[in-house]
Amino acid sequence: MDPSLARYIWVHTWRQQIWILFVVALSMIPYFMSFDLPKRIVNGPIQGQGFETPGATQPFLAIDVDVPLLGSLHLFDGFQLNRTQTLVGLSLVFLGLVIVNGAFKLYINTYKGRLGERMLRRIRFQLVDRVLRFPPGNFKRIKPSEVATMVKDEVEPLGGFIGDAFVQPALLGGQALTALIFIIVQSFWLGMIAAFIVAIQLVLIPQMRKRLIRLGRERQLTARALSGRVGELVEGIGAIHINDTSNYERADIADRLGRIFKIRYDLYQWKFLVKFINNFLAQVTPFLFYLVGGWFALQGRLDIGQLVAVINAYKDLPGPLKELIDWDQNRQDVQVKYAQVVEQFTVDTIMDEKLQMLTPHPVGPITEPLATSHLSMIDDSGAKVLNRVSVQIHPGEKVAVVGTAAGGAEALAEAFARLAWPESGRISIGDRDLLELPEAVTGRRIAYASSDTYLFQGSLRDNFLYGLKHAPLSEPKYDEDASAQRRWHMEEAKIAGNPDYDPNSDWVDYAAAGATGPEDLYYVLRPVLDAVVLTQDILDLALRSRVDPKLHPGITGRIVEVRQALRQRLHEQGLSSLIASFEPNAYNVHATVGENLLFGAASGSELSDKELARSEYFKSILREDRLGEDLYLMGIAIAENAIELFADLPPDHPFFQQLAFMAPEEIPVYEQLLQRLRGKPFDVVNPEDRVRMIKLSFAYIEPRHRFGLLTPELMDRIVAARHRFHKDLPEDLKRAIERYDPEKYTTAATLIDNVLFGRIEHNQPDGPERIRSLVRELLDTLGLHDEVLDIGLEFNVGVGGRRLTSAQRQKLDLARALLKRGDFLILNRPLSALDQRSQDVVTKNVLEEVTRDGRNPAVIWVLPNAGLANLFERIIVFHGGEIVQDGTPETLSKENGMFMRLVA
Amino acid sequence: MLLNDEVGTLRKIPLFSRVAPAKLKLLAFTSDRVTYNEGQTLFHQGDEGDAAYVVLSGRADVIVDSPTGQIKVAEVEPNEIVGEIAILCDVSRTATVRAAAPLEVLRIRKDHFLRLLTEFPEMTVEIVKVLADRLSHTTAELTAARSKARQTNS
């Protein structure tokens, strides 16, 4: 990117700039015509010049052109119009000119705006494009949110400026110059005075503004640093809480804000001082005109008419001049911002664009060995992590890399993955340097996973398939409107120097993963998920989610069958007591009182747990057989119990999670309430307090809380109330609740709740785990496994995958690397978040999975401990940045070397 | 059986006998009531210990693996506690416990129990007293056994 903004703008927009200059020049013609017209209307038809005799006519719209040398050229005689007709005609011309002027203005502004926005798009894209090509080491020094601010905020003012970059000075300069020349023509000396003051303004003001520019730059840097810090706070919020450093951070932020305030206030003060001086200079000129001009007039060296004309003409000078100076300030401001940003994004070792060229066709396999020769790597502190290492890995080799801590094994893996660049020596595939290979080769034929995972926000599916999205492979089908939209997007992208790849097309390279399309993807995905032991997790995610029957009719349509099959299975295994089913005519003791009353899932907020007790309709149901009173008394008993149990505990105590009835901060509220209500009969208690107490009863589950508050009689009355509730349910509430129906899928409930159609009994040991594994088995036998997996894959992983555990993230990263089916699989301690036993299992599974279907990729696995190295054909042992041993497990276990020490 | 009955049971267990009833109620509330069928296993020898079990009703066998197979070494009856060492220190289970009849227990989770101890030091003091008592008994028994052994040896 060109360091000079003016040149950058000119290179990319010179055609448009010349066009707009031309249009502006053209627009001057009607503009000046409209100046002259009022005079002609007043003098002509209104005051009667040329219409002295009744019935006199004047030519209208006669066209005479003055041609130099040839004299006047008569083109058109015009129409002969009388006085009234001329008035109407001229007024209409005036109206026409107003419209023409407005249309010019509209066109020019729109054109300039579009020009600016396109350039802004170009700049932003180029910046992000550069980020994508930065060398890896660069990212250790820059803060993500600072880069984001630069791309988003700091270049934003450029858009507004670019349209005016050349037009504004030309236009305003022209206007100012015209006014000045006019004054000089009227009176040389007065003209000189005006020119002198203008010269002072043009020299002094930019000088003073240098300070403004310096302050502006400081403002930009401090604001950028602030956004970097705020980004850091958000990312490191855990560390802040753990270390009680929130006030340290507050101090830092307040200090930064203070500095920003000081800069901004300085800027503000100085800006208005400059404005004051500028205005003063502009006003001092008329003062001189009156004084000097008046004196000249008194002496008779200047006639009064000239003086008035000069003062009149001067009115047109300060306006354009001021705008010109403003434009100049804007220019410098934007230039500074631009230079700042460009400097940040200029890196000498930036990757060549060719390395990232879009490659839609498949890339051939790597058949030559991956080798390093005299490879040295250093870390950020300059310490050598690899010291002149030469090693060769052949296609198909299964290599374990082990070593002491910081022995160099990880550095080698990172170097192979191009995540770090060599300090000296080289890495090559055959005779080609690894760093000079396009990413289309390395990114597809070499797979890499490490403990340091990064997931993009999106569904699990998106993240699994992320490693296959190299190029848009299909032409998406658009209807007429959408395809017109698409054409427009492509056109615009081209004009702004952006690529026009379609994000809506299917980017997934199914063939690379061994599938033919989205239909048989599960065929290759399932073994991979099984290998990294992630299938169960995904099924559980699916079971806990709410499923839209429209999107997944496969399972929701068969829910009755699934429920029956589960009951059958439980019965066969003698486990029927594990689930208490929902029965329309029976109380379910393992569900809450509220659930038993509603017998349905709330799909709107009107009947959610919080609002239920307030609902007028619901209150009327409770009033009928004084069930409300019983529930109120139950609420009192619950409150008493809860306060007895929890009053001594600090509010942040984990036991409060067990207390489903109230939040810790509500305990004192209920304490007071109890004192107030004790002994009062139900009828005199005010409705608000009733609601508060009744609300407590809704969360009660007898076998779990064991306060002894439910009698068979009360249960029967609750079931009766349930029937009354559903019988006359008003229309508006019908939408807020979905009644449990053994024959139907409940959209508002989770998938597992739908499958169980009941509650897991509380007194069963490990009930939830046993049920889950039973359900998983069942889904497989019913052939619903893939359908549910599909639902689970829709789970949104959150920012950076934070909604997954770190073990799940690492497994996902590994699965993604496996799915790519590369020729070299580099695994850099990819399972560090797993316990030892799971690591063993996954390692064995993965080694089996990579060779399934006759594939034979090379595997380079950096192992955290040497125990698993015997699973591999070859072991390389690192110590102190050098290879100390290299050979088969058999030979190494006979040598008395580092390897035996690591195993021990 | 209700929370208050469970508190009654807990009071009959020496380890908790001197703890204030209000705290026992909280302990019972935060514990799970679990039922086992005959033959179901509460925990296996060698498992990591994460809970203690107070028998409310029914019967359970304590079984130890030996080279000759499993040997029943003891029986647990109502108002008795089993696996309590696991909630006091980090050891794996030294025996397997299996329900010998339909069994109802109160499952006291280790993390809950330890939280209670940190929250209410007076409860800790009472439990330490019981443990110290046990230790002195064990020591006395050990001394007696040693002197007996010495006598037979000599």
Interface residues (C-beta under 8 A of the other chain):
Chain A: N641 E644 L645 F646 D648 L649 H653 P654 F655 Q658 P703 H705 R706 F707 G708 H762 N763 Q764 P765
Chain B: M1 L2 L3 N4 E6 A22 K25 L26 A28 F29 T30 D32 R33 V34 T35 Y36 Q40 L42 E104 R107 H112 R115 E119 F120
